[in-house]
Amino acid sequence: MFQGGYQGRYLRIDLSQGKVKIEKLDEEVARKYWGGRGWGGYLLLKELGSRVDPFSPENKIFFLTGPLQGTLTPYSPRFVILTKSPLSGTFTRAVSGGQWAPELKFAGYDGIIIEGRSQKPVYIFIDDEKVEIRNAVHLWGKPTGETESLIKEELKDKTVRVISIGPAGEKRVRFASVIHESRAAARGGTGAVLGSKNLKAIAVRGTGNVEVADLLRFKSLLVEAYKAIKNDPASPARIKYGTTATVAVAHELGVIPVKNFSRGEFEGIEGLIAETMKEKIVIHDESCFACALPCGKLSLIREGPYAGTVLQGPQYETIGLLGSNCGISDIEVVARANYLCNEFGMDTISTGNVIAYAMESFHKGILTKQDTDGMEVRFGDANVLLSLVDRIAKREGLGNKLAEGVKAFSQELGREAEKFAMHSKGQEFASFEPRSVVGMGLLFATASTGANHSLGPTFREEMKNPLTGKGKAKIVVENQNSYCLMDSLVYCSFSRYGLTNLSRMQFLSAVTGWNYTPEEIENQTHRIYTAERLFNLREGFSKRDDTLPFRSLFEPMPDSPSRGNIVPLDEMLPEYYALRGWDKEGKPTKERLEELGISEFIDW
Ligand code: SF4
């Protein structure tokens, strides 16, 4: 019996049959995996058949919260989407904030499992106990902003919370995202899986509440946490600039990617830094539900060819990938490309990568005007960038090939072209040049989703010695585990401003009445990460996939403070496996799985 936090039930919606069921959340599963990412990894192992096609009705997609959503726990208004990725074929998880997760909890559910495929476009409306699968034929083809507005109009309620896909998801662009009020659950192609199921959106209205087991303790924790957030030395810059505060420092260290990760110095960086963005386009700070650190920046382009563009962002990752990585030095162009990606429902990180990849291929003569619909696909050309964003979303011409992701496109071009295709396991690199911060290289190589920064970034911990592999395996394992904790309880990763794992767990204890020893927490986070590894092994991944592109491993960095450096992956990987309790081939041993309590999922 749950004392607080959880609603103790979730929805199972079968789109093939048009059936909705309410199921009970098993308390033992919740105690063992918490929620969000942990619960999703367990469900993927338990419910998904081996080697299913991500676009088939047999693939399932989970929208999960955890114990804290809907309470006032700082940094907790988030949900996690989990499925088998159509981009990488691995486990994938995408996270977003905003207002949707608390609303789902207020409606009385901890999560939603979607299975099957609808015959025609539909959207789901959850109105407390009433759950409907509604016609969405009139919404198909609409951008995400318009979709949200039309659904609110149709339901005659502006406060209904909506998540939706855009035309890119409908066309199964393999890195399509899910959008909620201009925020993206971006990585891994979750939007394309929704598109394959003909599911356009999920709207929620909830009028209930979430119980807290020990209200007095919870209140005193809240007071302490708000003080700690206010007093954190990094909070003021994060509130003033959001994640763009990182742009200048990342460039100083050669970390922000430049021209398809070919170098570390970018002559146009001044046009992209936080001060420039604040001065030119930011008009307002925004926050998710009840968050004390309003890191969202509402931006407006006031004049010029993109005048009237309004969006939340761009953030550091987007500036790196759609900006310097494509040779673009104008924040308004980046903002416009970001806006288009959001409206089409497309991950800005993967989009920036595939476009930069096409630009380098054109520069090298591997692609010619015959392959590019007559365009000169050159670094720094704003019109080319914006045109390719449009073509990818619509799968037109070259865009249709880029929509398959950088791995698939590079394989089509051939071996030499694969050397500078910047991905791991098919997931395009996040905005960190691993030759300049090598622990990030190990993170990209071993992350269960492929190259995703948000599975445990080590950038800050590595600042003092970013170029050596020594000691990095330990930092990567610790950070990956810490992100398992955050993603499963489901905290925002910016909760590092003012919270620690200890205070995060204190909130869990006050809300649910559950207590864990440090050893149990350590075990639990290893369990969550290892469950994702088991899923990937079952799907055919192995040690040979824990790798990086040729450029990261063999092409020395040409400039910046990391000039001459490469990622010493071979040096770091064996130590990483040992720390995880996996064998030399990166496979968890039977003893380790028994220790972690997940041997039920193995057949070796
Ligand atoms: S820190 Fe920013 S992204 Fe995180 S919960 Fe607060 S407003 Fe949302």
Boltz pocket constraint, residues with backbone or C-beta under 6 A from the ligand:
constraints:
  - pocket:
      binder: B
      contacts: [[A, 75], [A, 76], [A, 77], [A, 97], [A, 98], [A, 286], [A, 287], [A, 288], [A, 291], [A, 292], [A, 293], [A, 294], [A, 295], [A, 296], [A, 492], [A, 493], [A, 494], [A, 495]]
      max_distance: 6.0
